[in-house]
Every structure is written in structure tokens, then in C-alpha cells.
Amino acid sequence: MENIRKEILELRRELVRVEMRLRRIERDFSACSKVEDIRSELKQEFPSLDFDDELLELVGKLPYNPVEKDREVIREAVEWLIK
């Protein structure tokens, strides 16, 4: 019985790692189009300014997280750092 509990715990940890990796891949995939969208939107608003592509890429990779999910996002970040 103890072995089964250990295996379940190990599988849960692996599941968290896989879910986090999936979120990173999804975020990176969607960031490509977001950078172009952000650049064109900013150019319309501020046509005389130049924007740093690396900064726009960083902004494009940051997912929107509603306030209600703050607790979950922080927990996942802490779990990721612990591992």
C-alpha cells in the first residue's frame, strides 16, 4: 500500500511538470503572433517611436492572469522553483 501511495505522489509531481511544460510551449507558440499584434498596435498609437523587439517579445510572452488566479500562479511558480 505504501508503494502505491509513493507512486501516486510521484505521478502527481510528474503531471505538474508536464502541465507547466505544456503551458510554456503554448505561451511561446502564441507569443509569435502577439509580438506582431503588439508592434502594430503601438505603431498606430505612437508612430514616431521605435520599439525594442526583445522587449515586445517579453511582453508578448507574458500571459494574462486574472486576479482570481493569482494564488494558483504563485503556487505553481513556487512548486517549479522547489523542483
C-alpha positions as CSV (number, residue, x, y, z in Angstrom):
1,M,0.0,0.0,0.0
2,E,2.9,2.4,0.8
3,N,4.4,1.7,-2.6
4,I,1.2,2.7,-4.3
5,R,1.0,5.9,-2.4
6,K,4.6,6.8,-3.3
7,E,3.9,6.0,-6.9
8,I,0.8,8.2,-6.9
9,L,2.7,11.1,-5.3
10,E,5.5,10.7,-7.9
11,L,2.9,10.6,-10.8
12,R,1.3,13.8,-9.5
13,R,4.6,15.6,-9.4
14,E,5.3,14.4,-12.9
15,L,1.9,15.6,-14.0
16,V,2.6,19.1,-12.6
17,R,5.9,19.2,-14.5
18,V,4.2,18.2,-17.8
19,E,1.4,20.7,-17.3
20,M,3.9,23.5,-16.7
21,R,5.9,22.5,-19.8
22,L,2.7,22.4,-21.8
23,R,1.8,26.0,-20.6
24,R,5.3,27.2,-21.5
25,I,5.1,25.7,-25.0
26,E,1.6,27.2,-25.6
27,R,2.8,30.6,-24.3
28,D,5.8,30.5,-26.6
29,F,3.7,29.4,-29.6
30,S,1.2,32.2,-29.1
31,A,3.9,34.8,-28.4
32,C,4.9,34.9,-32.1
33,S,1.7,36.4,-33.3
34,K,1.2,38.5,-30.2
35,V,4.5,40.4,-30.8
36,E,3.4,41.4,-34.3
37,D,0.0,42.5,-32.9
38,I,1.6,44.5,-30.1
39,R,4.0,46.1,-32.5
40,S,1.3,47.2,-35.0
41,E,-1.0,48.4,-32.2
42,L,1.8,50.5,-30.7
43,K,2.9,51.9,-34.1
44,Q,-0.7,53.1,-34.7
45,E,-0.8,54.8,-31.3
46,F,2.8,56.1,-31.4
47,P,4.0,56.2,-35.0
48,S,7.2,58.2,-34.2
49,L,8.6,55.8,-31.6
50,D,10.8,52.8,-32.2
51,F,10.2,49.8,-30.1
52,D,12.7,47.2,-28.9
53,D,11.8,43.8,-30.4
54,E,13.2,41.9,-27.4
55,L,11.0,43.9,-25.0
56,L,8.0,43.4,-27.2
57,E,8.7,39.7,-27.3
58,L,8.9,39.6,-23.5
59,V,5.6,41.5,-23.2
60,G,4.1,39.1,-25.7
61,K,5.1,36.1,-23.7
62,L,3.6,37.2,-20.5
63,P,0.2,35.6,-20.3
64,Y,-2.8,37.5,-18.9
65,N,-3.7,36.1,-15.5
66,P,-6.9,37.3,-13.9
67,V,-6.6,38.4,-10.2
68,E,-8.7,35.3,-9.2
69,K,-5.8,33.1,-10.4
70,D,-3.0,34.9,-8.6
71,R,-3.0,32.2,-5.8
72,E,-2.7,29.4,-8.4
73,V,0.0,31.2,-10.4
74,I,2.1,31.9,-7.3
75,R,1.7,28.3,-6.1
76,E,2.9,26.9,-9.5
77,A,5.8,29.2,-9.6
78,V,6.9,28.2,-6.1
79,E,6.5,24.5,-6.9
80,W,8.6,25.0,-10.1
81,L,11.3,26.7,-8.1
82,I,11.4,24.0,-5.5
83,K,11.9,21.3,-8.1
